[in-house]
Amino acid sequence: MAAASAVRTVGRRSRRLFDIFVAEVPWTVSSKELKEYFSQFGSVQRCQLPFDRDTGFHRRYCWIKFSTPEEVQNVLQKDSHILEGSKLALRQQIRRRRSQRKNQSE
């Protein structure tokens, strides 16, 4: 039980390292296809598309990590992102320094 809790905590921390959160991902789109799509804006270092263990389907959202902040801006400057007829909802992940996180929790 403690091991599963530790894995979830590490997973939450690692998501903070991603640049963009993408929602409304169509069921038929894979992480490979997402990575290919977003690579038109820059070098995609990582694409994390979580799956539901019970259903075997992905959860319709993902996190994307780019190499530079300029590449993130390239993605955000485009008005809409459409994959397989569905409009993706993007949100930039805000990175906070540890000192900022500690101050906010006090």
Phi, psi and omega in degrees: 000315179296324180295319179295321178296320179295321179295317178297319180296315178298319178300318179295318179296318183293330180295333179293342181277351181276156184268322186227136173259130181241125178244170179065034178286127179300148181303328187276356183268134179260169178297326177297315179294322177297315180298318178297317181297310184285345178291346175291343181261348181158188183279113179275117179280323185202146174228119180248112181243098184288145179249151175272123182296325184288316184267334184083357178265156175286165188271009176072020172215161179204171175239141181237135178243126178254167181283324184225157176297331179296323179293324177297316179296324176302318180293314185288337180286336178286135185298310182219149178242121183236126176235127179049042176082358180249136179279125179278145175255118183250146176216131179285135177281134180266124179266129177242144175286156181303319181298323178293320180295319180296317180296323180287332182278347181275000000 
